Amino acid sequence: HDRYFLDRVVNRIFAFEEDGKICQYEGGYTDYVNRLAEEGKVPAGHILDVKNDMTTSVDSVEKENQTSSMDTWKRERKLKFSYKEQKEYETIEDDIAALEQKIEDLDAQTLKFSSDFVKLNEITKEKEQTEQLLEEKMERWEYLEDLAAKIAGQQ
């Protein structure tokens, strides 16, 4: 990442050579690397790519190897519920049933207090909040069911 930063910020590079002297190169880091490649030198931390006649950073080669090992690790890792998801999965159907029952009770109260505008307004707001919560629980239930199916499918 520092190479890109240097390319954008600097217009001159002072490089410490192997024999202890300091050389000045005009341009950014890419110009410096190209100049060294023309001279047949390879900067420290780079590998000369003979096919493309370009230099490749050792860091980028290491990152590619690390990425491939991370991909392998992710594929081998088994899917499972977290503790919190497991507990939620066990209780979410009861929570949904309770919310549905609460909505039915609020509907009954709406009929009971149809002449009291203030009470009716409160009941309507509470019903809207409960319906929103029910919608969120239903979406979460769908996610947990899909996850449970994937977990069961991998075994």
PyRosetta script that sets phi, psi and omega in degrees:
from pyrosetta import init, pose_from_sequence

init()
pose = pose_from_sequence("HDRYFLDRVVNRIFAFEEDGKICQYEGGYTDYVNRLAEEGKVPAGHILDVKNDMTTSVDSVEKENQTSSMDTWKRERKLKFSYKEQKEYETIEDDIAALEQKIEDLDAQTLKFSSDFVKLNEITKEKEQTEQLLEEKMERWEYLEDLAAKIAGQQ")
pose.set_psi(1, -28.6)
pose.set_omega(1, -179.3)
pose.set_phi(2, -67.8)
pose.set_psi(2, -29.4)
pose.set_omega(2, 178.2)
pose.set_phi(3, -59.9)
pose.set_psi(3, -45.2)
pose.set_omega(3, -178.5)
pose.set_phi(4, -66.7)
pose.set_psi(4, -38.7)
pose.set_omega(4, 176.8)
pose.set_phi(5, -60.8)
pose.set_psi(5, -47.4)
pose.set_omega(5, -179.8)
pose.set_phi(6, -62.7)
pose.set_psi(6, -40.7)
pose.set_omega(6, 178.9)
pose.set_phi(7, -58.7)
pose.set_psi(7, -36.1)
pose.set_omega(7, -176.2)
pose.set_phi(8, -84.4)
pose.set_psi(8, -25.2)
pose.set_omega(8, -170.8)
pose.set_phi(9, -103.5)
pose.set_psi(9, -43.2)
pose.set_omega(9, -171.1)
pose.set_phi(10, -95.1)
pose.set_psi(10, 157.7)
pose.set_omega(10, 173.2)
pose.set_phi(11, -126.9)
pose.set_psi(11, 8.5)
pose.set_omega(11, 178.0)
pose.set_phi(12, -156.0)
pose.set_psi(12, 138.2)
pose.set_omega(12, 178.9)
pose.set_phi(13, -123.6)
pose.set_psi(13, 132.5)
pose.set_omega(13, 172.3)
pose.set_phi(14, -103.2)
pose.set_psi(14, 117.2)
pose.set_omega(14, -176.5)
pose.set_phi(15, -111.9)
pose.set_psi(15, 137.5)
pose.set_omega(15, 175.2)
pose.set_phi(16, -86.3)
pose.set_psi(16, 115.9)
pose.set_omega(16, -178.7)
pose.set_phi(17, -83.1)
pose.set_psi(17, 168.2)
pose.set_omega(17, -176.9)
pose.set_phi(18, -61.2)
pose.set_psi(18, -36.5)
pose.set_omega(18, -176.1)
pose.set_phi(19, -81.7)
pose.set_psi(19, 7.2)
pose.set_omega(19, 174.7)
pose.set_phi(20, 94.5)
pose.set_psi(20, -1.9)
pose.set_omega(20, 179.0)
pose.set_phi(21, -94.3)
pose.set_psi(21, 159.0)
pose.set_omega(21, -179.0)
pose.set_phi(22, -104.5)
pose.set_psi(22, 127.6)
pose.set_omega(22, 178.6)
pose.set_phi(23, -114.4)
pose.set_psi(23, 145.3)
pose.set_omega(23, -180.0)
pose.set_phi(24, -103.8)
pose.set_psi(24, 131.9)
pose.set_omega(24, 177.3)
pose.set_phi(25, -123.5)
pose.set_psi(25, 131.5)
pose.set_omega(25, 178.3)
pose.set_phi(26, -84.1)
pose.set_psi(26, 141.6)
pose.set_omega(26, 178.6)
pose.set_phi(27, 106.3)
pose.set_psi(27, -172.6)
pose.set_omega(27, -179.3)
pose.set_phi(28, -87.9)
pose.set_psi(28, -167.3)
pose.set_omega(28, -176.9)
pose.set_phi(29, -65.8)
pose.set_psi(29, -39.4)
pose.set_omega(29, 179.4)
pose.set_phi(30, -62.1)
pose.set_psi(30, -41.1)
pose.set_omega(30, 177.4)
pose.set_phi(31, -62.9)
pose.set_psi(31, -39.9)
pose.set_omega(31, 178.6)
pose.set_phi(32, -61.7)
pose.set_psi(32, -47.1)
pose.set_omega(32, -179.7)
pose.set_phi(33, -65.1)
pose.set_psi(33, -41.8)
pose.set_omega(33, 178.5)
pose.set_phi(34, -62.6)
pose.set_psi(34, -40.6)
pose.set_omega(34, 179.2)
pose.set_phi(35, -63.5)
pose.set_psi(35, -43.2)
pose.set_omega(35, 177.6)
pose.set_phi(36, -64.3)
pose.set_psi(36, -37.6)
pose.set_omega(36, 178.5)
pose.set_phi(37, -64.9)
pose.set_psi(37, -39.2)
pose.set_omega(37, 177.2)
pose.set_phi(38, -62.8)
pose.set_psi(38, -36.8)
pose.set_omega(38, -179.0)
pose.set_phi(39, -81.5)
pose.set_psi(39, -5.5)
pose.set_omega(39, 179.9)
pose.set_phi(40, 83.6)
pose.set_psi(40, 11.8)
pose.set_omega(40, 178.4)
pose.set_phi(41, -100.9)
pose.set_psi(41, 150.9)
pose.set_omega(41, 176.9)
pose.set_phi(42, -119.9)
pose.set_psi(42, 124.4)
pose.set_omega(42, -180.0)
pose.set_phi(43, -65.5)
pose.set_psi(43, 153.6)
pose.set_omega(43, 179.7)
pose.set_phi(44, -59.3)
pose.set_psi(44, 138.0)
pose.set_omega(44, -179.9)
pose.set_phi(45, 85.8)
pose.set_psi(45, 10.9)
pose.set_omega(45, 179.4)
pose.set_phi(46, -126.3)
pose.set_psi(46, 153.6)
pose.set_omega(46, 176.9)
pose.set_phi(47, -119.0)
pose.set_psi(47, 135.6)
pose.set_omega(47, 179.7)
pose.set_phi(48, -81.3)
pose.set_psi(48, 123.1)
pose.set_omega(48, 179.0)
pose.set_phi(49, -93.1)
pose.set_psi(49, 108.2)
pose.set_omega(49, -173.3)
pose.set_phi(50, -69.0)
pose.set_psi(50, -36.7)
pose.set_omega(50, -178.0)
pose.set_phi(51, -60.7)
pose.set_psi(51, -50.3)
pose.set_omega(51, -175.3)
pose.set_phi(52, -97.0)
pose.set_psi(52, -3.0)
pose.set_omega(52, -178.6)
pose.set_phi(53, 53.8)
pose.set_psi(53, 40.8)
pose.set_omega(53, 178.2)
pose.set_phi(54, -130.8)
pose.set_psi(54, 165.7)
pose.set_omega(54, 177.6)
pose.set_phi(55, -99.8)
pose.set_psi(55, 146.6)
pose.set_omega(55, 178.3)
pose.set_phi(56, -122.9)
pose.set_psi(56, 137.2)
pose.set_omega(56, -179.2)
pose.set_phi(57, -72.7)
pose.set_psi(57, 140.1)
pose.set_omega(57, 175.8)
pose.set_phi(58, -63.0)
pose.set_psi(58, -35.4)
pose.set_omega(58, 179.4)
pose.set_phi(59, -60.8)
pose.set_psi(59, -41.7)
pose.set_omega(59, -178.6)
pose.set_phi(60, -67.4)
pose.set_psi(60, -35.5)
pose.set_omega(60, 176.9)
pose.set_phi(61, -65.3)
pose.set_psi(61, -42.9)
pose.set_omega(61, 178.6)
pose.set_phi(62, -65.0)
pose.set_psi(62, -38.2)
pose.set_omega(62, 179.4)
pose.set_phi(63, -64.9)
pose.set_psi(63, -39.6)
pose.set_omega(63, 178.2)
pose.set_phi(64, -62.1)
pose.set_psi(64, -43.8)
pose.set_omega(64, 178.6)
pose.set_phi(65, -63.7)
pose.set_psi(65, -41.3)
pose.set_omega(65, -179.9)
pose.set_phi(66, -66.0)
pose.set_psi(66, -40.2)
pose.set_omega(66, 179.8)
pose.set_phi(67, -63.1)
pose.set_psi(67, -44.0)
pose.set_omega(67, -179.5)
pose.set_phi(68, -65.5)
pose.set_psi(68, -36.9)
pose.set_omega(68, 177.9)
pose.set_phi(69, -69.3)
pose.set_psi(69, -34.7)
pose.set_omega(69, 177.0)
pose.set_phi(70, -66.8)
pose.set_psi(70, -39.4)
pose.set_omega(70, 177.7)
pose.set_phi(71, -61.4)
pose.set_psi(71, -43.1)
pose.set_omega(71, 178.6)
pose.set_phi(72, -62.6)
pose.set_psi(72, -43.8)
pose.set_omega(72, -179.8)
pose.set_phi(73, -61.9)
pose.set_psi(73, -41.7)
pose.set_omega(73, -179.0)
pose.set_phi(74, -65.7)
pose.set_psi(74, -38.5)
pose.set_omega(74, 179.7)
pose.set_phi(75, -68.0)
pose.set_psi(75, -36.2)
pose.set_omega(75, -177.0)
pose.set_phi(76, -79.3)
pose.set_psi(76, -22.1)
pose.set_omega(76, -177.8)
pose.set_phi(77, -69.1)
pose.set_psi(77, 128.8)
pose.set_omega(77, -179.3)
pose.set_phi(78, -79.6)
pose.set_psi(78, 146.6)
pose.set_omega(78, 177.9)
pose.set_phi(79, -80.2)
pose.set_psi(79, 138.1)
pose.set_omega(79, 175.6)
pose.set_phi(80, -158.5)
pose.set_psi(80, 160.6)
pose.set_omega(80, 176.3)
pose.set_phi(81, -71.3)
pose.set_psi(81, 144.9)
pose.set_omega(81, 167.5)
pose.set_phi(82, -76.7)
pose.set_psi(82, 169.0)
pose.set_omega(82, 179.7)
pose.set_phi(83, -58.4)
pose.set_psi(83, -44.6)
pose.set_omega(83, -178.6)
pose.set_phi(84, -64.4)
pose.set_psi(84, -43.1)
pose.set_omega(84, 179.3)
pose.set_phi(85, -64.2)
pose.set_psi(85, -39.7)
pose.set_omega(85, 179.4)
pose.set_phi(86, -61.6)
pose.set_psi(86, -46.6)
pose.set_omega(86, 179.1)
pose.set_phi(87, -63.1)
pose.set_psi(87, -42.3)
pose.set_omega(87, -179.9)
pose.set_phi(88, -65.6)
pose.set_psi(88, -40.7)
pose.set_omega(88, 179.9)
pose.set_phi(89, -61.5)
pose.set_psi(89, -36.1)
pose.set_omega(89, -179.1)
pose.set_phi(90, -71.4)
pose.set_psi(90, -27.2)
pose.set_omega(90, -173.6)
pose.set_phi(91, -112.0)
pose.set_psi(91, -7.9)
pose.set_omega(91, -169.9)
pose.set_phi(92, -67.3)
pose.set_psi(92, -33.7)
pose.set_omega(92, 179.8)
pose.set_phi(93, -66.4)
pose.set_psi(93, -38.0)
pose.set_omega(93, 176.2)
pose.set_phi(94, -66.4)
pose.set_psi(94, -38.6)
pose.set_omega(94, 177.9)
pose.set_phi(95, -62.6)
pose.set_psi(95, -42.7)
pose.set_omega(95, 179.9)
pose.set_phi(96, -64.6)
pose.set_psi(96, -43.8)
pose.set_omega(96, 178.6)
pose.set_phi(97, -61.4)
pose.set_psi(97, -41.0)
pose.set_omega(97, 179.2)
pose.set_phi(98, -64.4)
pose.set_psi(98, -40.8)
pose.set_omega(98, 178.7)
pose.set_phi(99, -66.5)
pose.set_psi(99, -39.3)
pose.set_omega(99, 177.5)
pose.set_phi(100, -63.6)
pose.set_psi(100, -40.2)
pose.set_omega(100, 177.9)
pose.set_phi(101, -64.7)
pose.set_psi(101, -40.2)
pose.set_omega(101, 179.4)
pose.set_phi(102, -63.5)
pose.set_psi(102, -39.4)
pose.set_omega(102, 178.5)
pose.set_phi(103, -64.2)
pose.set_psi(103, -40.9)
pose.set_omega(103, 177.2)
pose.set_phi(104, -62.6)
pose.set_psi(104, -41.8)
pose.set_omega(104, 178.3)
pose.set_phi(105, -63.5)
pose.set_psi(105, -40.4)
pose.set_omega(105, 178.8)
pose.set_phi(106, -66.3)
pose.set_psi(106, -35.5)
pose.set_omega(106, 175.6)
pose.set_phi(107, -63.3)
pose.set_psi(107, -41.1)
pose.set_omega(107, 178.6)
pose.set_phi(108, -64.8)
pose.set_psi(108, -39.7)
pose.set_omega(108, 178.3)
pose.set_phi(109, -66.8)
pose.set_psi(109, -32.3)
pose.set_omega(109, 178.1)
pose.set_phi(110, -60.5)
pose.set_psi(110, -43.2)
pose.set_omega(110, 178.5)
pose.set_phi(111, -67.8)
pose.set_psi(111, -37.4)
pose.set_omega(111, -177.8)
pose.set_phi(112, -67.5)
pose.set_psi(112, -39.9)
pose.set_omega(112, -177.0)
pose.set_phi(113, -107.0)
pose.set_psi(113, 35.4)
pose.set_omega(113, -177.2)
pose.set_phi(114, -65.6)
pose.set_psi(114, -22.4)
pose.set_omega(114, -179.7)
pose.set_phi(115, -91.4)
pose.set_psi(115, -17.6)
pose.set_omega(115, -179.8)
pose.set_phi(116, -95.0)
pose.set_psi(116, 101.7)
pose.set_omega(116, -173.9)
pose.set_phi(117, -63.2)
pose.set_psi(117, -42.0)
pose.set_omega(117, -178.0)
pose.set_phi(118, -63.3)
pose.set_psi(118, -49.4)
pose.set_omega(118, -179.7)
pose.set_phi(119, -65.0)
pose.set_psi(119, -39.4)
pose.set_omega(119, 179.2)
pose.set_phi(120, -62.9)
pose.set_psi(120, -39.6)
pose.set_omega(120, 178.4)
pose.set_phi(121, -63.9)
pose.set_psi(121, -43.3)
pose.set_omega(121, 178.2)
pose.set_phi(122, -62.2)
pose.set_psi(122, -44.9)
pose.set_omega(122, -179.4)
pose.set_phi(123, -63.3)
pose.set_psi(123, -40.1)
pose.set_omega(123, 179.8)
pose.set_phi(124, -64.3)
pose.set_psi(124, -43.7)
pose.set_omega(124, 177.7)
pose.set_phi(125, -62.2)
pose.set_psi(125, -44.6)
pose.set_omega(125, 179.7)
pose.set_phi(126, -63.2)
pose.set_psi(126, -38.2)
pose.set_omega(126, 179.2)
pose.set_phi(127, -65.5)
pose.set_psi(127, -42.0)
pose.set_omega(127, 178.7)
pose.set_phi(128, -62.1)
pose.set_psi(128, -42.6)
pose.set_omega(128, 178.1)
pose.set_phi(129, -64.3)
pose.set_psi(129, -40.7)
pose.set_omega(129, 179.9)
pose.set_phi(130, -66.6)
pose.set_psi(130, -40.2)
pose.set_omega(130, 177.9)
pose.set_phi(131, -64.5)
pose.set_psi(131, -38.3)
pose.set_omega(131, 177.3)
pose.set_phi(132, -64.0)
pose.set_psi(132, -44.4)
pose.set_omega(132, 178.2)
pose.set_phi(133, -63.3)
pose.set_psi(133, -39.8)
pose.set_omega(133, 177.6)
pose.set_phi(134, -62.4)
pose.set_psi(134, -41.7)
pose.set_omega(134, 178.4)
pose.set_phi(135, -61.2)
pose.set_psi(135, -44.3)
pose.set_omega(135, 178.4)
pose.set_phi(136, -63.2)
pose.set_psi(136, -42.0)
pose.set_omega(136, 179.0)
pose.set_phi(137, -64.4)
pose.set_psi(137, -37.8)
pose.set_omega(137, 179.6)
pose.set_phi(138, -65.4)
pose.set_psi(138, -42.4)
pose.set_omega(138, 177.7)
pose.set_phi(139, -63.9)
pose.set_psi(139, -40.7)
pose.set_omega(139, 178.6)
pose.set_phi(140, -66.1)
pose.set_psi(140, -39.5)
pose.set_omega(140, 178.1)
pose.set_phi(141, -61.8)
pose.set_psi(141, -42.6)
pose.set_omega(141, 177.7)
pose.set_phi(142, -60.4)
pose.set_psi(142, -43.7)
pose.set_omega(142, 178.7)
pose.set_phi(143, -61.1)
pose.set_psi(143, -47.3)
pose.set_omega(143, -178.3)
pose.set_phi(144, -65.6)
pose.set_psi(144, -36.1)
pose.set_omega(144, 177.0)
pose.set_phi(145, -65.9)
pose.set_psi(145, -42.4)
pose.set_omega(145, 176.9)
pose.set_phi(146, -61.8)
pose.set_psi(146, -43.1)
pose.set_omega(146, 179.2)
pose.set_phi(147, -64.0)
pose.set_psi(147, -41.3)
pose.set_omega(147, 178.3)
pose.set_phi(148, -63.0)
pose.set_psi(148, -38.7)
pose.set_omega(148, 178.2)
pose.set_phi(149, -66.0)
pose.set_psi(149, -40.5)
pose.set_omega(149, 178.1)
pose.set_phi(150, -65.7)
pose.set_psi(150, -40.1)
pose.set_omega(150, 178.8)
pose.set_phi(151, -64.0)
pose.set_psi(151, -44.0)
pose.set_omega(151, 179.3)
pose.set_phi(152, -66.4)
pose.set_psi(152, -33.4)
pose.set_omega(152, -178.9)
pose.set_phi(153, -72.1)
pose.set_psi(153, -24.0)
pose.set_omega(153, -177.9)
pose.set_phi(154, -85.5)
pose.set_psi(154, -10.7)
pose.set_omega(154, -177.6)
pose.set_phi(155, -92.3)
pose.dump_pdb("model.pdb")
